[in-house]
Amino acid sequence: MTDHGKAVARLTALHEPRTMGRLIDDGQVVPASTAKTRLGRSKVKSKGTVSDLVAEQR
């Protein structure tokens, strides 16, 4: 289902297994062995503003 061309909902069968579950059951997909972790972000020190750095690269 869409709202002005943007997908907002999906209609699926009520009693059918979900696609990912079916693929795992069929052996076509292997679930991740560990949970997804977030990488820390390190700050980058720069001289000047972003606009100045972009202008230098052009």
C-alpha positions in Angstrom: 0.0 0.0 0.0 1.3 3.4 -0.8 0.6 7.0 0.3 1.3 9.4 -2.6 3.8 6.9 -4.1 5.6 6.1 -0.9 5.3 2.6 0.6 3.6 2.7 3.9 2.3 -0.8 4.5 2.6 -4.4 3.2 -0.2 -6.9 2.9 0.9 -10.4 3.7 -0.7 -13.8 4.3 -1.9 -14.3 7.9 -1.0 -17.9 8.4 2.1 -18.2 6.1 5.6 -18.1 7.6 7.5 -14.8 7.1 9.9 -14.7 4.3 13.1 -14.7 6.5 11.8 -17.5 8.6 11.0 -19.6 5.5 14.5 -18.9 4.1 16.1 -20.0 7.3 14.0 -23.1 7.5 14.9 -24.0 3.9 18.6 -23.5 4.7 19.0 -20.7 2.1 19.9 -18.1 4.8 22.0 -18.5 7.9 21.1 -16.1 10.8 23.8 -13.9 12.3 25.8 -15.6 15.0 26.1 -12.4 17.1 23.9 -9.4 17.6 24.5 -6.3 15.5 26.8 -3.9 17.3 27.2 -0.2 16.7 30.6 1.2 16.0 31.7 4.3 18.0 32.2 7.4 16.0 35.4 9.3 16.4 35.5 13.0 15.9 37.6 14.4 13.1 39.6 17.5 13.9 39.9 19.9 11.0 41.2 23.3 10.2 38.4 25.5 8.8 34.8 25.0 8.1 33.2 22.2 6.1 32.5 24.7 3.3 36.2 25.7 3.2 37.3 22.1 3.0 34.8 21.3 0.2 35.9 24.4 -1.7 39.5 23.2 -1.5 38.7 19.8 -2.9 37.0 21.3 -6.0 
